[in-house]
């Protein structure tokens, strides 16, 4: 029996993986700017503008790995649950909820409807990723304990069995509601365990040259692009090729992760930005403002020439990215100030009790 490595203690952030964290969040923005904001090209769109439709399918194939990459990143290092870390995440979500509520109120001239439901993300679609990730966070001690005590063979059998089940019932036939095409806790758990397995045991498929990893990722992108183009051109359904449970999407995410894991460099700037990377998702996926994000891009879509639309969209995404990071730095100041104040009050409260 091979004994897995224990969860590593990382004092300095690996900038290569922090860069991947930033890339993953940028890809999330691109996914939302593409097939969330814009219609999926069908027969008429392909006949009218085949190159534009092909580009849309390429962009989706290139960026659809984003969510899986983010979960794999958590598994690569292992989640170490801490009350203060969870409290900070809750504070961050509420902080951006209030910021986005204020922005929506300014745009509309009045407070949006269902304020409390959206602020506390009580609706099914409100920050679905955050709720699923928090569930993974809470369950991570159990997953970590299993990884540390189960044999390599047991872990491999579980992963193979689950992914076969998921590919059948959560992708090809879409035969369950609880797998939800990858928008689910079981899917996150499987990706987390897969990443732990790769990090601990270095299986053969994970030890290729980094450029081979990158080539496999781009091969996946090419296959997904051509498949979707041909299926939609023929008037057939093809959306399941872009599910998070699609084998090709998972393979693409795995090899993008492996490519970045084999880079090695340090950058204070990248680490500084990456600490606030979640803010990007919290800004443009807020239930208060995501519709405005989509509408801006939708309004530009018919601008000619099409290159102008691309420039506008790239600049808009860059602006939202920068503003989100800067706003999160303000959130960090408030959070650190709150912690400092609470630490100062602790001795006083303790003396009063005595």
Beta strands, then each sheet from edge to edge (+ up, - down):
end
